[in-house]
Amino acid sequence: MTEICDCPEGKTRECISRCPFDAISESDKGGISINPKLCMGCSECINGCDSKKLNASTDIIPALKAVRLSEGPAYALIAPAFLGQFSSDVTPGKLRTALKRIGFDGMLEVALFADILTLKEALEFDKNIRTEADFQLTSCCCPMWIAMIRKVYNELMPHVPGSVSPMIACARTVKLLHPDALTVFIGPCLAKKAEARESDLAGAVDYVLTFREVQDIFDALGIKPADMEESEKDHSSKAGRIYAKTGGVSEAVKKTVNRLNPNRPITVRTKQADGVPACKAMMNDLLAGKQEANFYEGMGCKGGCVGGPRSVTGVEEGSRLVEIYGEMSPYPTPLENPYVIELLHRLGIDSVEELLDSEIFVRHF
């Protein structure tokens, strides 16, 4: 893909130097060339584009039009990082009402599906980690992390269990239960737009909007979420809610493994990395034989999803609010969450062990 560039001749193009994957180079046509095989969707080039040509795609108008014209129910799928994004006074219930004012029929917390993926990854760990030399890389959260492994560190793919992300799990479930539904994911991540279009995942999520795009919609329509009435529904456990911050996936999986098999001889030892340089360093260490843990978590953004390029709240405040929201859940892990079991039954999954074989939540890399 070639982009025409307005940078003055001879000027160092910041987008090229900022790319951590060497995916951008000078084009002989006078612009820049982006190699899609190396691009991970981290948005560092957008942040470093002096000419502002490399803008993130805006899906606001087509998404709003689709919501208004949808013949079936339109659902907003809200990422676990949503706490505090639309001011500290906006509760989940108020946000749900605000989204209904836009035209959505309902809001689903993707954290409930993070619960399900936590359970799946815990089952994978309990099944596959049998010796001190075994290790597992988390697979179900960050699209940049997965893209790095698939495109750059492919030797590590055998250690990645095949799981879709909570976003895809949520959207697939909605479409199974309501085939005519429209699904719109809302989160802090630009890479989710590309993930929704990947060939093996396409069709589950109809549109992806960022927190900033949704804030723009609220501003344009004069909607103030903090002034909305409550429409509360608590369905997720602490495990699912803390996915949005660095270390959240590791903590969730570790606690769930301990609940599944408290007497297993090989305990969960975790290691996390956030930000592209730290993730690359951690994987380079693994390839060099420097194994320090048996469960590795990678997040492409510093601080995790709360540090996503289109989040509104800062990393520290976002992490704090996510932790508080996690503590508010009456269910510490998915195994205590009755909504997880109820939903699995509705999908024809009658035991947690069957979760490993369910195509709804499996990704074939």
C-alpha positions as CSV (number, residue, x, y, z in Angstrom):
1,M,0.0,0.0,0.0
2,T,1.4,3.4,-1.0
3,E,0.5,6.7,0.5
4,I,1.1,10.1,-1.0
5,C,3.1,12.2,1.5
6,D,3.1,16.0,1.9
7,C,6.2,16.1,4.0
8,P,8.8,18.6,2.5
9,E,11.5,16.9,0.4
10,G,14.5,15.9,2.5
11,K,12.5,16.0,5.7
12,T,12.9,13.0,7.9
13,R,9.6,11.2,7.9
14,E,8.7,10.6,11.5
15,C,6.2,7.8,10.6
16,I,9.1,5.7,9.2
17,S,11.3,6.1,12.3
18,R,8.5,5.5,14.7
19,C,7.4,2.1,13.2
20,P,8.6,-0.6,15.6
21,F,8.2,-3.3,12.9
22,D,10.0,-1.6,9.9
23,A,6.8,-1.8,8.0
24,I,7.1,1.6,6.4
25,S,9.7,2.7,3.8
26,E,10.2,5.4,1.2
27,S,8.3,4.9,-2.0
28,D,9.9,5.5,-5.4
29,K,6.6,7.3,-6.3
30,G,7.3,10.1,-3.8
31,G,5.4,8.9,-0.8
32,I,5.7,6.0,1.6
33,S,5.0,2.4,1.3
34,I,3.4,0.3,4.0
35,N,4.0,-3.5,4.0
36,P,0.8,-5.1,5.2
37,K,2.7,-8.3,6.1
38,L,4.8,-6.4,8.6
39,C,2.2,-3.9,9.8
40,M,0.7,-4.8,13.2
41,G,-1.9,-2.0,13.4
42,C,-0.2,-0.3,16.4
43,S,-1.0,3.2,15.1
44,E,2.5,4.6,15.9
45,C,2.7,5.9,12.2
46,I,-0.5,7.8,12.7
47,N,0.8,9.4,15.8
48,G,3.9,10.4,14.0
49,C,2.4,11.6,10.7
50,D,3.4,15.3,10.2
51,S,1.2,15.7,7.1
52,K,-1.8,14.1,8.8
53,K,-2.3,11.9,5.8
54,L,-2.3,8.7,7.8
55,N,-5.6,9.2,9.6
56,A,-7.4,6.4,11.3
57,S,-10.5,5.4,9.4
58,T,-13.6,6.9,10.8
59,D,-16.6,4.6,10.8
60,I,-19.0,6.9,12.7
61,I,-21.4,7.8,9.8
62,P,-21.8,4.2,8.3
63,A,-22.1,2.7,11.8
64,L,-24.8,5.2,12.9
65,K,-26.7,4.7,9.6
66,A,-26.6,0.9,10.1
67,V,-27.8,1.2,13.7
68,R,-30.8,3.3,12.6
69,L,-31.7,1.1,9.6
70,S,-31.1,-2.3,11.2
71,E,-34.0,-4.6,10.8
72,G,-32.8,-6.6,13.8
73,P,-31.6,-5.5,17.2
74,A,-28.5,-3.4,17.3
75,Y,-26.1,-4.1,20.1
76,A,-23.2,-2.1,21.4
77,L,-20.4,-4.4,22.6
78,I,-18.4,-2.4,25.1
79,A,-14.8,-3.2,25.9
80,P,-13.7,-3.9,29.6
81,A,-11.7,-0.6,29.5
82,F,-14.8,1.6,29.4
83,L,-14.8,2.7,33.0
84,G,-14.1,6.4,33.3
85,Q,-13.8,6.9,29.5
86,F,-16.8,9.2,29.4
87,S,-16.1,11.0,32.7
88,S,-15.8,9.5,36.2
89,D,-19.5,10.1,36.8
90,V,-20.6,7.7,34.0
91,T,-21.6,4.4,35.5
92,P,-22.1,1.3,33.3
93,G,-25.9,1.8,33.7
94,K,-25.8,5.4,32.6
95,L,-23.6,4.5,29.6
96,R,-26.1,1.8,28.6
97,T,-28.9,4.4,28.6
98,A,-26.8,6.9,26.6
99,L,-26.1,4.3,24.0
100,K,-29.8,3.5,23.7
101,R,-30.4,7.2,23.1
102,I,-28.1,6.9,20.1
103,G,-30.3,4.1,18.7
104,F,-28.8,0.9,20.1
105,D,-31.3,-1.7,21.5
106,G,-28.8,-2.8,24.2
107,M,-25.3,-2.7,25.5
108,L,-23.3,-5.9,26.3
109,E,-20.2,-5.9,28.4
110,V,-17.5,-7.8,26.6
111,A,-16.1,-8.6,30.1
112,L,-18.6,-11.4,30.3
113,F,-17.0,-13.0,27.3
114,A,-13.5,-12.3,28.7
115,D,-14.8,-14.5,31.6
116,I,-15.5,-17.3,29.1
117,L,-12.1,-17.0,27.4
118,T,-10.4,-16.9,30.9
119,L,-12.1,-20.2,31.6
120,K,-11.0,-21.6,28.2
121,E,-7.4,-20.5,28.7
122,A,-7.3,-21.9,32.2
123,L,-8.6,-25.2,30.9
124,E,-5.9,-25.2,28.2
125,F,-3.2,-24.5,30.8
126,D,-4.5,-27.3,33.1
127,K,-4.5,-29.7,30.2
128,N,-1.2,-28.8,28.5
129,I,1.2,-27.6,31.1
130,R,2.6,-30.8,32.6
131,T,6.3,-30.1,33.1
132,E,8.5,-27.2,34.3
133,A,9.6,-26.7,30.7
134,D,6.1,-26.2,29.3
135,F,4.7,-22.7,28.8
136,Q,1.6,-21.0,27.3
137,L,1.2,-17.6,25.7
138,T,-2.1,-15.9,26.2
139,S,-4.0,-15.8,22.9
140,C,-7.3,-14.1,23.4
141,C,-6.9,-10.5,24.1
142,C,-4.6,-8.1,22.2
143,P,-4.6,-8.2,18.3
144,M,-1.2,-6.6,18.2
145,W,0.3,-9.3,20.5
146,I,-1.1,-12.0,18.3
147,A,0.0,-10.3,15.1
148,M,3.5,-10.0,16.4
149,I,3.6,-13.7,17.2
150,R,2.1,-14.8,13.9
151,K,4.2,-12.5,11.7
152,V,7.5,-12.1,13.5
153,Y,7.8,-14.8,16.2
154,N,6.1,-17.7,14.4
155,E,8.2,-20.3,16.2
156,L,6.2,-19.5,19.3
157,M,2.8,-20.3,17.7
158,P,2.7,-23.9,19.1
159,H,2.5,-22.3,22.6
160,V,-0.6,-20.2,21.7
161,P,-4.0,-21.9,22.3
162,G,-6.5,-21.2,19.5
163,S,-8.9,-18.8,21.0
164,V,-10.8,-15.8,19.6
165,S,-10.7,-12.5,21.4
166,P,-13.5,-11.5,23.8
167,M,-14.8,-9.1,21.1
168,I,-15.2,-11.9,18.6
169,A,-16.6,-14.3,21.1
170,C,-19.3,-11.7,22.1
171,A,-20.2,-10.9,18.6
172,R,-20.4,-14.5,17.5
173,T,-22.6,-15.3,20.4
174,V,-25.0,-12.4,19.6
175,K,-25.2,-13.6,16.0
176,L,-26.0,-17.1,17.0
177,L,-28.7,-16.1,19.4
178,H,-30.0,-13.3,17.2
179,P,-29.0,-14.0,13.5
180,D,-30.4,-10.6,12.3
181,A,-28.6,-8.6,14.9
182,L,-26.1,-5.7,14.2
183,T,-23.0,-5.7,16.3
184,V,-20.8,-2.6,17.0
185,F,-17.7,-3.0,19.2
186,I,-16.6,0.1,21.2
187,G,-13.2,0.2,22.7
188,P,-9.8,2.1,22.8
189,C,-8.0,0.1,20.2
190,L,-7.5,0.9,16.5
191,A,-6.1,-2.6,15.8
192,K,-9.6,-4.0,16.6
193,K,-10.9,-2.4,13.3
194,A,-8.4,-4.6,11.4
195,E,-9.1,-7.7,13.5
196,A,-12.8,-7.5,12.8
197,R,-12.0,-7.8,9.0
198,E,-9.6,-10.7,9.2
199,S,-10.7,-13.5,6.9
200,D,-11.3,-16.1,9.5
201,L,-13.2,-13.7,11.8
202,A,-15.1,-11.5,9.4
203,G,-18.9,-11.3,9.8
204,A,-19.0,-11.4,13.6
205,V,-18.5,-7.7,14.2
206,D,-20.2,-5.3,11.8
207,Y,-18.5,-2.1,12.9
208,V,-15.8,-1.0,15.3
209,L,-15.9,2.4,17.0
210,T,-13.3,3.8,19.3
211,F,-14.1,5.6,22.6
212,R,-13.1,8.9,21.0
213,E,-15.5,8.3,18.1
214,V,-18.4,7.5,20.5
215,Q,-17.5,10.6,22.5
216,D,-17.8,12.6,19.3
217,I,-21.2,11.1,18.7
218,F,-22.3,12.1,22.2
219,D,-21.1,15.6,21.6
220,A,-22.7,16.0,18.2
221,L,-26.1,14.7,19.5
222,G,-25.9,16.7,22.8
223,I,-26.0,13.5,24.9
224,K,-24.4,13.7,28.3
225,P,-24.0,10.2,29.7
226,A,-23.4,11.4,33.2
227,D,-26.9,12.9,33.3
228,M,-28.6,9.6,32.1
229,E,-30.8,7.4,34.3
230,E,-29.4,4.0,35.4
231,S,-29.9,0.8,33.5
232,E,-27.8,-1.5,35.5
233,K,-27.0,-5.2,34.7
234,D,-24.0,-6.8,36.4
235,H,-23.1,-10.0,34.6
236,S,-19.3,-10.2,34.6
237,S,-16.8,-11.5,37.2
238,K,-13.7,-9.7,38.5
239,A,-11.6,-11.9,36.2
240,G,-13.3,-10.6,33.0
241,R,-13.4,-7.0,34.1
242,I,-9.7,-6.6,34.8
243,Y,-8.7,-7.8,31.3
244,A,-8.3,-4.1,30.4
245,K,-5.1,-3.6,32.3
246,T,-1.6,-5.1,32.2
247,G,-1.5,-8.2,34.3
248,G,-5.3,-8.6,34.3
249,V,-5.3,-11.7,32.0
250,S,-2.5,-13.4,34.0
251,E,-4.3,-12.8,37.3
252,A,-7.6,-14.0,35.9
253,V,-6.2,-17.2,34.4
254,K,-4.0,-18.0,37.5
255,K,-7.0,-17.7,39.9
256,T,-9.2,-19.7,37.6
257,V,-6.6,-22.5,37.3
258,N,-6.2,-22.6,41.0
259,R,-10.0,-23.0,41.4
260,L,-10.2,-25.7,38.7
261,N,-7.3,-27.7,40.1
262,P,-6.0,-26.4,43.4
263,N,-3.7,-29.4,43.9
264,R,-1.9,-29.5,40.5
265,P,1.8,-30.0,40.9
266,I,2.8,-27.4,38.3
267,T,1.6,-24.0,39.6
268,V,0.9,-21.0,37.4
269,R,3.9,-18.6,37.2
270,T,3.2,-15.5,35.2
271,K,5.1,-12.9,33.3
272,Q,3.7,-9.8,31.6
273,A,4.9,-7.3,29.0
274,D,3.2,-4.1,27.9
275,G,4.1,-1.9,25.0
276,V,5.7,-3.2,21.7
277,P,9.4,-3.0,22.8
278,A,8.7,-4.9,26.0
279,C,6.7,-7.6,24.2
280,K,9.5,-8.0,21.6
281,A,12.1,-8.3,24.3
282,M,10.1,-10.9,26.2
283,M,9.6,-13.0,23.1
284,N,13.3,-12.7,22.2
285,D,14.2,-14.0,25.6
286,L,11.9,-16.9,25.1
287,L,13.4,-17.8,21.8
288,A,16.9,-17.5,23.5
289,G,15.8,-20.1,26.0
290,K,15.4,-17.7,28.9
291,Q,12.1,-19.1,30.3
292,E,11.1,-17.3,33.5
293,A,7.4,-18.3,33.7
294,N,4.9,-20.7,32.3
295,F,2.1,-18.2,31.4
296,Y,3.1,-15.2,29.3
297,E,0.8,-12.2,28.7
298,G,1.5,-9.5,26.1
299,M,-0.3,-6.2,25.6
300,G,0.7,-4.0,22.6
301,C,-0.1,-0.8,24.5
302,K,1.6,0.5,27.6
303,G,-0.6,-0.2,30.6
304,G,-2.8,-2.6,28.5
305,C,-6.1,-1.7,26.8
306,V,-6.6,1.3,29.1
307,G,-3.5,2.8,27.3
308,G,-5.0,2.2,23.9
309,P,-4.4,4.9,21.2
310,R,-8.1,6.0,21.2
311,S,-8.8,5.9,24.9
312,V,-9.9,9.1,26.6
313,T,-8.8,8.4,30.2
314,G,-5.1,8.2,31.0
315,V,-3.4,4.9,31.8
316,E,-3.1,5.4,35.5
317,E,-6.7,6.5,36.1
318,G,-8.0,3.9,33.7
319,S,-6.2,1.1,35.5
320,R,-7.4,2.4,38.9
321,L,-11.1,2.5,37.7
322,V,-10.8,-1.0,36.1
323,E,-9.4,-2.4,39.3
324,I,-12.2,-0.8,41.4
325,Y,-14.9,-2.2,39.0
326,G,-13.3,-5.6,39.2
327,E,-13.5,-5.5,43.0
328,M,-17.2,-4.6,42.8
329,S,-18.1,-7.9,41.1
330,P,-19.6,-10.5,43.4
331,Y,-17.9,-13.2,41.4
332,P,-14.1,-13.6,41.7
333,T,-13.7,-16.0,38.8
334,P,-15.8,-17.3,35.9
335,L,-16.5,-20.5,37.8
336,E,-18.6,-18.6,40.4
337,N,-20.4,-16.6,37.8
338,P,-23.8,-18.0,37.1
339,Y,-24.2,-16.0,33.9
340,V,-21.3,-17.8,32.3
341,I,-22.8,-21.2,33.0
342,E,-26.3,-20.0,31.8
343,L,-24.9,-18.6,28.6
344,L,-22.8,-21.7,27.8
345,H,-26.0,-23.8,28.3
346,R,-27.9,-21.5,25.9
347,L,-25.1,-22.2,23.3
348,G,-25.4,-25.9,23.8
349,I,-22.2,-26.3,25.9
350,D,-23.2,-28.4,28.9
351,S,-19.9,-28.6,30.7
352,V,-16.9,-26.4,31.1
353,E,-14.7,-29.1,29.5
354,E,-16.8,-28.9,26.3
355,L,-15.6,-25.3,26.0
356,L,-12.3,-26.4,24.6
357,D,-14.0,-27.9,21.5
358,S,-16.6,-25.3,20.9
359,E,-16.1,-23.6,17.5
360,I,-17.7,-20.5,18.7
361,F,-14.7,-19.6,20.8
362,V,-11.9,-21.3,18.8
363,R,-9.6,-19.7,16.3
364,H,-7.7,-21.8,13.8
365,F,-4.4,-19.9,13.3
